Amino acid sequence: MKIYNTLTRKKEDFVPIDGNEIKIYVCGPTVYNYFHIGNARPFVVFDTLRKYFEYQGLRVKFVQNFTDVDDKIINKAREEGVSASEISEKYIAEYYKDAASLRISPASVHPKVTENMAEIIGFVRALTEKGCAYERDGDVYFSTRSFADYGKLSRQNIEELEAGARISVDERKDDPLDFALWKKRKRDDEPAWESPWGFGRPGWHIECSAMSKKYLGETIDIHAGGQDLTFPHHENEIAQSEAVNGVPFARYWMHNGYITIDDEKMSKSKGNFFTVRDILKEYDGETIRFFLLSGHYRNPVNFSRDMMDQAKAGLARIRNAEATLRHLIAAGADSEAARGAETAAFAGMEGFREKFKDAMDDDLNTADAVSAIFELISAINTAVKDGATKRFAARCLALLCELAGVLGLLQGAEDDAESGVDEVIAALVEERQRARQAKDFARADAIRDTLKEKGITLKDTPQGVQIVHDR
């Protein structure tokens, strides 16, 4: 597999540190609200990377943190008159709900900042002991110029950075480029922990360095996140971690591209800010996931109703192929005469697995992987247009679900309006069949129209009624 490494600005052969286990750290959400569509992209993309590694038979230790102490959390708590921990715990629970809707698997570990304070304080202390950090009246800052390679990830020139840097009036740092490791408590209602520098809480950047080291070790295989994190967050993580550990922090850095909303930057002030919870009111989670994987992860993507409707139609094509095959398995027969031709036909289809894997091996090219699945579906549709044996349909279904499953699709439990036959729909189909047998065609047509409104079309085939999902 080749991965585009942001650190070197080129595709490189992916060679794990330990051939038996891949260690990945992905920056998680700051939990003060529902996560938005921009947050969802790295969550889905790097969950798919993990699924692909596991599909290849590799073990993955996947760490994604929760930032559960932050100015935004504190401000939200003040607005609502509750504690910061109540806000963070509420939105951690909501994260899990929305992540499940998007078929995002839980991480191997979801560490919280508040549960790793000893490690964070120890990390800051180590930096001060090495002369890379200093205290000013209860605040502790990292001395950026103490790390010679600062700027190597984002390709920023330290002199140019200094020219554009600013110091807030409440900061006491020695250099405009220095950044906070530990913040002194300013108000009694702020969460705070005892430290060698007095009561306070961590700066944003230090938490990931400390938790990555605790759960994955000093050097990890892949550190990933959104493109917006390249600077300063990931740059600062490198400086902190390598200053303390003296070894490379991560072998490969992966960053997904930005999301725009109707070709504009997402902004609350523009009224084009969409949480996943908002979008789930109109589209199911797998459709959102499919949309996010339909383009290459490093390219920018534009979120719009038209693009979501295209994703919905594309996913419906995959779901209908699944439904057709399940119908043939349930209603079809086995025929010795057909087996020879079907065996040859299936042998040709297995080539789409290699095409899929070639795409995924090329820097996680999910766009081309989706194309391989659509080509497989076209081949399946041609092969089964006049019917198929149960055995052939089952083999085709297994291959389709195998490849779609790597992308987190066809995982079941879709919304009733979007997928499988629930009890109400099954009862309507059965009633329509009885109406047709009784030649009550008016009632049969009315039921057909009712199902059509639910996004379901009934096709009468020699093997029985097939249910097709229009959306």
N, C-alpha and C positions, 0 to 999 in steps of 0.2 A: 504494500500500500504506500502511496505517496501522499504526503500532507504538506500544504503550503504553510511554511513557518514564518510568522510575522517577524521573528527575530532576524532571520537571514534574508527575507524577502524573496524566497524561492521555494519551489516544491522539493521535498527531500524524501528519500526512502524512510519509512517509519520503522525504526528499530527499537523495540522496548528495552528498558534497562534490565528488567528481569523477564525472561521469555515466558514465565509462567503467570505473570500478573501485570496488568497495565494500571498505572496510577494516574488518575485524572482529577484535577480540581477545577470546578466551575463556580464563578462568582454568583451567589444567590441573591435573593431580593432583600431590600430593606423593608421590613414588614410594618407598614403604617397604612396600607390601603390594598385593594385588590390589584394584582399585577396587570399591566397593560400589554397590548399586542407587541410593543417593542421589547418588553421583558420576555414575552413568550418565545420569541425567535431563538435566542440562545438556549433556553430551556429545552425546546423541541429539537433543535439541531444537534446539540451535544448529547441529548438522550438517544438520538438516532445513531450517533457515532458509537456510543456505548453498546447499543443493541447490535450494531454490525460487528463489533469486536467479539461480542458474546456468540453471535451467529457463527463466527469463524472458529469457535471453540476456545476462545481466550477468556481468562478470568479478568475481571475489571473491578478495581476498587475505586469507586466514584464518590467524590466528596463535593457537596454543594452546601454552602453555609446559609444561615439566616442571620442577617444583621438586625439584632433585636434591641440595640440601644443606639440612638442616633437623634440628632436635633429634630428631624421630621417626626419621629415617634413621640418625642417629648412635647413638641408643639401640638400634635394631634391630641395627646392626653390632656393638655391644658384646655384645649377647645372643648373637649367632651366631659371634662371634670372627672376623669378617671386616672388610674395609675398608668405609667408607661408600660408596665408588664401586661396589663389588661389589653392594651392596644396591640402589642406585639403578639401575644398568645392568640388573640382573636384572628389576626390576619395570617398567622402561621397555619391555623386550622383552615382558613379560607384558601390559602395557597394549595393545600393538599386537595381540596375539592376541585379547584379549577385545573390543577395539574392532572388529576385523574381523568377529567373530561377530555384533556388533550392527549391521553394515553401516555403520559410521562411517568416512568417508573420512579419510585422513591430512590433516593441516593443510597449508597451503602451506608453513609453517615451524613446526617444533616446537623452539623454542629451549630450551636448558638453562641454568640459572643458572651452572653451573660454566664454561660456554663463553662467558659474557658478562660476566666479572668486570671487565674494563677499563671497559666502559660503565657498569656499576653503580657502581664507585668514582668514575668521572668525574661521575656524577649526584649522588652524595653530596657530592663536593667542590664542585660548583656550588651546592648548597643551603647549604653552610657559607659560601661566599663571598658569597652574597646575604643572609646573616644570618638564614636560616630554620632553621639547624641548628647544633648546638654539640657539642663533644667533652668527655667526662668520663672521663679515665683510660683511653683506648683505645676507649671506646664513643662512638658518635655518635647524637644524638637529634634528631628533628624538633621544632621549637618550634611546637606546634599553634596557639597564640594569635597567631603571626606570620601566619597565613592567615585573613583576615577572613571568608571564606565557609565555614569549617569547619562541617560538619553539614548542608550544603545537599542532599546526596543522601538521607541517612537521616532528614532532618528532626529531627535531634537538637539540643537546646539545650545550648550549651557549658557553661553554669552548672550545669545538671542533670547533665551528664556528669561534671563535676568533683566533684560531691557523692558520686557513686558510684564514683569512680576509686580505685585502690589502687596503691601502689608496692611492688614486691617488694624484699626485703632486699638483693639484690645489684644493684639499679638505683641509678644516681646522677643521675637526671634532675631538672631544675629544677622541673617541673610534673607532676602526676599524669597529665595528658592527653598529654604528650609520648610519642612512640613511637620505637623503635629503628630506625635506618637501618643501623648497622654495629655488630657485636658483637665485643668483644675475645675472643680465644681464652682459654679457661679451663683446658683440659687439653691435654697434648701429643698425645693421640690424636684430637683434633678436626681436621677439615679446616680449613685456614686459608690466607689469601692476604695477601701483603704490601700494605700501604696507607699513606697518609700518617699514619694513626693507629696503626700497628703491625699485627701479624698478627691477622687476624680473618676474619669472614664477614658476608654481608649479613643484615639483618633481612628478614622475610617480605615486607613491603609494597613495598619499593623495587625488587625484581626486576622486577615487572610494569611499573612505570613506565618503567624503563630499557629493557626489551626491547620494549615497545610503541613507544617513540620510535625505537628503532634500526630496527625492521622495518616500521613503519607511518607514522612521522612524528609531529609534535607533536599534531595533532588527528586523531582517527579517527572513522569513522562510528558504529560500534556497539561498546560494551564490554558483555560478557555474562557471566553466571555464576549460581550458585545464590543464592536469596534470603538465605541465611545470610552471604553475602559482602558484602552491602550495607554493613554496619557491623561491624567497623571497616575491613575490607580495602579495599573500593572507596572509602570515604570518605577513607582515608589516601592512596590512589593519586591521587585528585583533588588533594588538598592538595599533595603532592610535585610532581606534574606541572605543575600550574598555577602553583605558586610559581616553578619553574625556567623554564617556557616562556612564561608570561605570556599564554597563549591557552587556550581551553577544551580539556580533555583528550579528551572524547568527546561527540558530538552526541546520541547516544541510549544510554540504559542499559536493558538488558533483564535481568530476573531471573525464573527459574522458581520455582514453589512447592515446598514441602517434600514429602517422602515419609514417610508413617508406615507402620509394620509392624503389621498387624492392629489399626489405630487407636491404636497407641502409638508414641512416639518410638523410633527405632532406637537401640539401645545394646548394647554387648558385655556389660555387666553383666546385662542382662535376657535375654540369650541370643537376641535377635531381630535379630542383626547378620548381614546376608547380602551376601556379595560376588557379583559377577556370575559369577565362576567357580563358586561354589556353585550358583547358579540354573541355569547351563548344564548341570548334571548331569541336570536334569529337564525343562527347556524349551529349545527352540532359540533362537538369537540373534534371529531375526526376530520370534518371539513376544514376547520381552522388549521389543524395539523397538516393536512394535505396541501393547503394553500402555502404554508410556510416552507414546505419541502419541495414545492413545484419549481423553484428556482435554485440556482447554486447559492450555497450559504454565504459566500463572500461578496456576492453581488447585492446592490441595493434592491429593495422590493417595494412596490407601491401597493398599499392596502386601499381597496375601494370596493364598492358594492359589485361593480362589474367583475373585478378579479375574484371576489368571493363566489359570485354566481358561476364563474368558469370553473373554480375549484369544486364547487358543489356538483356540477355536471360531470366533471372528470371522475370524482369519487363515485358518483352514481353508476358510471360505466363499470367500475371495478366491482361494486356491490352487485350489479345486475349479472355480471359474469359469474360471481359466486352463487347467486340465487339460481341461475340456469343450471349450474353443475349440481347443486344440491337437489334441484328438482329431478334431474336425470338420475341421480343416485337413488332417490326415493321412488321414482316411477318407472325407471328403465329396467331392461332385462339384460341377462348375459347371453352372448352369442359366440359360440366357438368360431363360427365362420368369420366374424368381424374382428377377431382378436389379432390376426396377423397384420392387417392393415392398420389397426389402431396402435399396435406396438411400434410400427414404423413411424406413424404420425407423432407419437409421444416422444420417440427418440429425437425427432427434429425439434420438438418444443424444449427439450432440456438444454438446448443451446442458449435459450434466453436466460437461463440461470447464470451462465458464464458472462453473458452480455451485461446482466445486472451487476455481477460482482466486479467486472472490469470498470464499470461506471463508479461504483462505490470506492474502489481502490484508487481511483483518480481524484484524490482530494475530496472524498465524500460528495461526489457529483450526483446528488439525489434527483436532479432534473433529468439526467440521462437514465438513471435507474427507473424513474417513473415511465419514461419512454419505452424501456425494455419490457415493463409490465404491460403496457398498452399493446405492444407488438405481440406479446404472449397471448393476450386476450383475443386479438384479431385471429391468431392461429387457432385458438380454442374454438371460437365462434364458427370458423370455417369447418373445423373438424366435426362439430356436433350439430350442424344445421339440420341434418336429416336424422338426428337422434344419435345415441351412443350407448355403449354398454355401461353398466354400473361401475365396472372395474376401471374403464377408461376415464369416466367422469370423475371418479374418486382420485385417480392419479393426477389428473389435471387440476382438481381442486386443491390437492395437497401442495402442488407446485405453486399455484397462485397464492395460497395462504402463506406459504413459506417466504416468498419474496415480499409480499405486502406486509407480512408480520415484521420483517426487518425494519420497515419504515413506520411501524406502529399502527398499521391499518388492518382492517378486518379483524379487529380484536373483540368483537361482540359488544353487547350492552349499549347499542346505539339508542338514540331516542326513538320512541314508538313511531313518530311521524316519518322517521328517516329510514327505518330498516325492518328488521324481522317481523314475523307474523305473531302478533300478540293474540290473546284470547278473543278480544273483540273482533279483530280482523278475521281470524279463523272462523268465528261464528258467522260473520257476514258472507264469507266465501261459501261456507256450507249452505247457508240459506239461499244464496243465489243458485247453487247447483240444484237444490230442491225446487226452486221456482222454475228453472229451465225444464226440469223433468216434468213438472206439472203444466208446462207451456204457458206459465204466467210470465210472459216476456216483459211486461211493463214493470213488474216487481224486480225482475232480474236486471233490467236496465237501470232502475233506480238505485239498486245496490251497487252496480258498477259505477254509477256517477258519484255515489257517496265515497267509494274507495278512491276514485280519481281525485276527489278533493283532498284526500289524505296523502296524495302523492303515490298512489298504487294503481297500476294497470294490471288487469287480468288477461292472460293470453290462453285461449283454449287450444291445447295441443293433443295429439293422439295419445300422449301419455297422461293426460289430465290437465288440470288448471295450473298454469305457472303464474307466479306473482312477480311482477316487475316493479321496481322502485324507481319513480321518475325523478327523485331528488335525493 
